Amino acid sequence: MQQIQEQPSKTPLWTRPFIALTLCFFLLFLSLQMLLSSFPAYVKAEFHAGNVQTSLVTSVFALAAIVSRFATAALMQRVSRMKLLLTGLIIAAATTALYSAAGTFAALLALRIGYGIGFGMASTILPTLVSRIIPLRRMGEGIGYFGLSTSLALSIGPAIGLNVMKQAGFTPLTMIGLVTTVVIFPVLWLSRSSREQQVPMEQSGPAQKETLPPKVAGKVTFNRKLMFPALLNVLLAITYSGLLSFLALFGDDVHIEQVGLFFMFNVITIILVRPFSGRIFDRFGHTSVLIPAGLFVTASMAVLANTHTMPMLIVSALLYGVGFGSIQPTIQAWMLRTSKPEQYGMANSMFYNSTDFGVAFGSILLGAISSVSSYSVMYGYSAVVMAVFVVLGALQHVVATRRGSRSKRVATGS
């Protein structure tokens, strides 16, 4: 029995399928983030849109991705995951190629909806595939490294996008985004045979439940334990929406030219904390990561609200990287650990849906706040949102601890 318990931890993490799928996810999010950060400035310049209208470019994409993920999670029960993944990537590539041809704001919104559908399909299936090949007892560590791909993209993508937009314009930027998406196809093809060979090897041991065939029979029941971590992820995503949608405009407002450096410095601390946060989660649980990380993000937003110089911007970026880089993989690993293997698709779908919902809602909410006040005030409200995150996380820990103590007393008859 002891041998069975230890075996999963000895299962290798850095397999060829894991590396390939992680690279694919990085490229998918890199293409997204390069364009996402530049859309507000492009829409304002090209279509003379206001803050609320500009936020729609982000919101309609995020809402379309949410609907697409729900549909994809259901379709995965009946349709080959690889077929769905390729379809989503083709839609994402096609809409990216057409962005610069949109002659009206309505046409651009329609393309954003189309991209949201394709992105939603691909961003649901890739993490579901990778979660099947991560050893269960190394889930926090594995998701931490896998999630590093998105964090890197979230950090360097906006910086690349803003610089390309400034130096070359929107059309060359869309072409770079298109090429980035297209590169995913050969990476998937090269990894496919290795991924298929991985299945029997995993199924031969106690970790067999971690790898499932492309289609899963039967109805997957809803896991209510996913709701609370999804709520926390929404709160985090609201703060990130303020960075995506308005950081470039905030830079103009406070006269900081290279405001895109926020994302570059952000990635430094993300790279440093990701491996450690995953191991802390595996050993001590989610609360030990979420509470201190939430305080870092709160501090970051408070500093950003009072930023007028580049050094203050860098401090805010470094603080945000520590918090954001720790929270996201911890929440995703928490959701996966509280799910059965057949619910991994649902857990990943809810994780990314909560991110997109937070980005969509946050873009509209913070856009409205900035319209009647200023970007600095808006980031101050983002700090309040993260303070709520910390309070909710602490309350959940207290409730869970009391329940655990009560269950222990009942079990021992004391």
LOZANU-21870 format. One record per residue (C-alpha): residue in three letters; x negated, y negated, z negated. Coordinates in steps of 0.2 Angstrom, whole numbers, padded with zeros to 4 digits, always signed. Layout:
BEGIN
AlaXYZ
...
END
This chain:
BEGIN
Met+0000+0000+0000
Gln-0014-0012-0004
Gln-0022-0008+0013
Ile-0006-0013+0021
Gln-0005-0029+0012
Glu-0023-0034+0017
Gln-0022-0029+0035
Pro-0013-0044+0042
Ser-0026-0056+0035
Lys-0040-0047+0044
Thr-0030-0049+0061
Pro-0041-0061+0072
Leu-0034-0078+0074
Trp-0045-0085+0088
Thr-0039-0073+0102
Arg-0039-0078+0120
Pro-0020-0080+0121
Phe-0020-0091+0106
Ile-0034-0102+0113
Ala-0025-0103+0130
Leu-0008-0107+0123
Thr-0015-0120+0112
Leu-0024-0128+0127
Cys-0007-0128+0137
Phe+0002-0137+0122
Phe-0012-0150+0121
Leu-0010-0154+0140
Leu+0009-0154+0139
Phe+0008-0167+0125
Leu-0006-0177+0132
Ser+0004-0180+0148
Leu+0019-0185+0137
Gln+0009-0197+0126
Met-0001-0206+0139
Leu+0015-0212+0147
Leu+0026-0214+0132
Ser+0015-0227+0124
Ser+0015-0237+0140
Phe+0033-0237+0144
Pro+0038-0251+0133
Ala+0026-0263+0141
Tyr+0030-0257+0158
Val+0049-0259+0156
Lys+0047-0276+0148
Ala+0037-0282+0163
Glu+0046-0273+0177
Phe+0064-0274+0171
His+0063-0289+0159
Ala+0071-0278+0145
Gly+0074-0283+0127
Asn+0068-0273+0112
Val+0084-0262+0110
Gln+0084-0259+0129
Thr+0066-0254+0129
Ser+0069-0242+0115
Leu+0081-0233+0126
Val+0067-0226+0137
Thr+0060-0217+0122
Ser+0078-0212+0114
Val+0086-0205+0130
Phe+0070-0194+0133
Ala+0070-0188+0115
Leu+0089-0184+0115
Ala+0088-0175+0131
Ala+0074-0164+0124
Ile+0084-0160+0108
Val+0099-0154+0119
Ser+0087-0144+0130
Arg+0079-0136+0115
Phe+0095-0130+0109
Ala+0100-0123+0126
Thr+0082-0115+0128
Ala+0083-0106+0111
Ala+0100-0098+0116
Leu+0093-0094+0134
Met+0078-0085+0127
Gln+0089-0071+0120
Arg+0094-0067+0138
Val+0081-0074+0150
Ser+0062-0071+0152
Arg+0052-0084+0142
Met+0039-0086+0156
Lys+0053-0090+0169
Leu+0060-0103+0157
Leu+0043-0110+0153
Leu+0038-0112+0172
Thr+0055-0120+0176
Gly+0053-0133+0162
Leu+0035-0137+0168
Ile+0041-0139+0186
Ile+0055-0151+0180
Ala+0042-0161+0169
Ala+0030-0162+0183
Ala+0043-0168+0196
Thr+0050-0181+0186
Thr+0033-0188+0181
Ala+0028-0189+0199
Leu+0044-0200+0203
Tyr+0043-0212+0188
Ser+0034-0226+0198
Ala+0047-0224+0212
Ala+0062-0229+0201
Gly+0068-0245+0207
Thr+0081-0249+0194
Phe+0081-0247+0175
Ala+0096-0234+0177
Ala+0085-0224+0188
Leu+0071-0224+0176
Leu+0082-0218+0162
Ala+0089-0204+0173
Leu+0071-0198+0176
Arg+0068-0199+0157
Ile+0082-0188+0154
Gly+0076-0176+0167
Tyr+0059-0176+0159
Gly+0066-0173+0142
Ile+0075-0157+0148
Gly+0059-0150+0156
Phe+0048-0155+0141
Gly+0061-0148+0129
Met+0061-0131+0137
Ala+0042-0130+0138
Ser+0039-0137+0120
Thr+0051-0124+0113
Ile+0044-0109+0122
Leu+0025-0112+0120
Pro+0025-0113+0100
Thr+0037-0098+0100
Leu+0024-0088+0110
Val+0010-0093+0099
Ser+0019-0090+0083
Arg+0021-0072+0088
Ile+0002-0069+0089
Ile-0003-0078+0073
Pro-0005-0066+0058
Leu+0009-0070+0045
Arg-0003-0073+0031
Arg-0013-0085+0041
Met+0002-0094+0047
Gly-0002-0111+0039
Glu-0020-0110+0046
Gly-0015-0104+0063
Ile-0001-0117+0065
Gly-0013-0130+0058
Tyr-0026-0127+0072
Phe-0012-0125+0085
Gly-0004-0141+0079
Leu-0021-0150+0081
Ser-0018-0149+0099
Thr-0002-0160+0097
Ser-0011-0172+0085
Leu-0026-0174+0097
Ala-0014-0178+0111
Leu-0003-0189+0100
Ser-0019-0199+0095
Ile-0029-0200+0111
Gly-0015-0200+0123
Pro-0008-0217+0119
Ala-0025-0224+0119
Ile-0029-0217+0136
Gly-0012-0223+0142
Leu-0013-0241+0136
Asn-0031-0243+0143
Val-0026-0235+0160
Met-0011-0246+0161
Lys-0021-0261+0157
Gln-0035-0258+0169
Ala-0026-0249+0184
Gly-0007-0250+0182
Phe+0008-0239+0179
Thr+0007-0229+0196
Pro-0011-0222+0193
Leu-0006-0218+0175
Thr+0009-0207+0181
Met-0003-0198+0193
Ile-0015-0194+0179
Gly+0000-0188+0169
Leu+0006-0177+0184
Val-0012-0169+0186
Thr-0012-0166+0167
Thr+0004-0156+0168
Val-0001-0147+0184
Val-0017-0140+0176
Ile-0006-0131+0163
Phe+0000-0118+0177
Pro-0018-0110+0180
Val-0021-0110+0162
Leu-0005-0100+0159
Trp-0009-0088+0173
Leu-0026-0085+0167
Ser-0020-0081+0150
Arg-0005-0070+0155
Ser-0013-0053+0157
Ser-0022-0056+0140
Arg-0006-0060+0132
Glu+0002-0045+0138
Gln-0012-0034+0132
Gln-0011-0042+0115
Val+0006-0035+0112
Pro+0002-0016+0109
Met-0013-0021+0098
Glu-0002-0031+0086
Gln+0011-0018+0086
Ser+0000-0004+0081
Gly-0002-0011+0064
Pro+0008-0019+0050
Ala+0009-0036+0059
Gln+0020-0028+0073
Lys+0034-0039+0068
Glu+0024-0055+0073
Thr+0024-0051+0091
Leu+0041-0048+0100
Pro+0045-0044+0119
Pro+0050-0059+0130
Lys+0068-0056+0126
Val+0076-0052+0109
Ala+0093-0043+0108
Gly+0106-0048+0096
Lys+0112-0064+0089
Val+0100-0074+0078
Thr+0108-0080+0062
Phe+0106-0098+0057
Asn+0093-0101+0043
Arg+0099-0115+0031
Lys+0082-0116+0023
Leu+0076-0125+0038
Met+0087-0140+0035
Phe+0077-0149+0021
Pro+0060-0148+0030
Ala+0068-0154+0046
Leu+0075-0169+0036
Leu+0057-0173+0030
Asn+0051-0171+0048
Val+0064-0184+0054
Leu+0058-0197+0041
Leu+0040-0194+0047
Ala+0045-0196+0065
Ile+0054-0212+0062
Thr+0037-0220+0057
Tyr+0029-0213+0072
Ser+0042-0220+0083
Gly+0037-0237+0077
Leu+0019-0234+0083
Leu+0024-0227+0100
Ser+0037-0240+0104
Phe+0030-0256+0097
Leu+0012-0255+0093
Ala+0006-0262+0109
Leu+0019-0277+0107
Phe+0014-0279+0089
Gly-0004-0281+0095
Asp+0001-0295+0106
Asp+0010-0303+0092
Val-0004-0303+0080
His-0017-0306+0093
Ile-0027-0289+0092
Glu-0032-0285+0110
Gln-0038-0267+0108
Val-0023-0261+0097
Gly-0024-0244+0106
Leu-0039-0241+0095
Phe-0027-0237+0081
Phe-0024-0220+0090
Met-0042-0216+0092
Phe-0047-0219+0074
Asn-0031-0210+0069
Val-0038-0194+0077
Ile-0054-0194+0067
Thr-0045-0191+0051
Ile-0033-0179+0059
Ile-0047-0168+0065
Leu-0055-0168+0048
Val-0039-0164+0038
Arg-0030-0151+0049
Pro-0040-0136+0044
Phe-0040-0140+0026
Ser-0022-0144+0025
Gly-0017-0127+0033
Arg-0028-0118+0020
Ile-0021-0128+0006
Phe-0003-0123+0011
Asp-0007-0105+0013
Arg-0014-0105-0005
Phe-0004-0117-0015
Gly+0012-0120-0005
His+0019-0135+0005
Thr+0022-0147-0010
Ser+0003-0148-0013
Val+0001-0155+0004
Leu+0017-0165+0007
Ile+0017-0177-0008
Pro-0001-0184-0007
Ala+0000-0184+0012
Gly+0017-0194+0011
Leu+0008-0207+0000
Phe-0006-0209+0013
Val+0007-0213+0027
Thr+0016-0225+0015
Ala+0000-0234+0012
Ser-0004-0234+0030
Met+0013-0242+0035
Ala+0011-0255+0021
Val-0007-0260+0027
Leu+0000-0261+0045
Ala+0014-0272+0040
Asn+0001-0285+0034
Thr-0012-0282+0047
His-0020-0297+0056
Thr-0037-0291+0060
Met-0045-0276+0068
Pro-0053-0269+0051
Met-0036-0268+0043
Leu-0029-0259+0059
Ile-0043-0246+0057
Val-0039-0244+0039
Ser-0021-0241+0043
Ala-0025-0229+0057
Leu-0037-0218+0046
Leu-0024-0217+0032
Tyr-0010-0212+0044
Gly-0021-0199+0052
Val-0024-0191+0034
Gly-0005-0191+0031
Phe+0002-0187+0048
Gly-0011-0174+0052
Ser-0007-0165+0035
Ile+0012-0166+0035
Gln+0016-0160+0053
Pro+0008-0143+0053
Thr+0013-0140+0035
Ile+0032-0143+0039
Gln+0031-0132+0054
Ala+0022-0118+0045
Trp+0034-0120+0030
Met+0049-0118+0042
Leu+0041-0102+0050
Arg+0036-0094+0034
Thr+0054-0096+0028
Ser+0061-0088+0044
Lys+0062-0070+0050
Pro+0052-0066+0066
Glu+0067-0066+0076
Gln+0071-0084+0070
Tyr+0054-0091+0075
Gly+0062-0098+0091
Met+0075-0107+0080
Ala+0062-0113+0068
Asn+0051-0120+0081
Ser+0066-0128+0090
Met+0072-0136+0074
Phe+0055-0143+0070
Tyr+0052-0151+0087
Asn+0071-0157+0088
Ser+0069-0165+0071
Thr+0053-0174+0078
Asp+0062-0180+0093
Phe+0078-0185+0084
Gly+0067-0195+0072
Val+0058-0203+0087
Ala+0075-0207+0095
Phe+0084-0214+0080
Gly+0068-0223+0074
Ser+0066-0232+0091
Ile+0083-0239+0090
Leu+0083-0243+0071
Leu+0066-0251+0071
Gly+0069-0259+0088
Ala+0085-0267+0080
Ile+0075-0273+0064
Ser+0061-0280+0075
Ser+0074-0290+0085
Val+0081-0299+0070
Ser+0064-0301+0061
Ser+0047-0296+0066
Tyr+0036-0281+0070
Ser+0027-0284+0053
Val+0043-0283+0044
Met+0048-0268+0054
Tyr+0032-0258+0048
Gly+0036-0263+0031
Tyr+0053-0254+0032
Ser+0043-0239+0039
Ala+0034-0239+0023
Val+0050-0238+0013
Val+0056-0223+0024
Met+0040-0214+0019
Ala+0043-0218+0001
Val+0060-0210+0002
Phe+0050-0195+0010
Val+0039-0194-0006
Val+0054-0195-0018
Leu+0064-0181-0009
Gly+0049-0170-0008
Ala+0046-0172-0027
Leu+0064-0169-0031
Gln+0064-0153-0020
His+0049-0147-0030
Val+0057-0150-0047
Val+0073-0141-0041
Ala+0063-0126-0034
Thr+0053-0125-0050
Arg+0068-0125-0061
Arg+0076-0112-0050
Gly+0061-0101-0051
Ser+0060-0102-0070
Arg+0078-0098-0071
Ser+0076-0083-0060
Lys+0061-0077-0069
Arg+0070-0078-0086
Val+0085-0068-0079
Ala+0073-0055-0072
Thr+0064-0053-0089
Gly+0081-0053-0099
Ser+0074-0068-0109
END
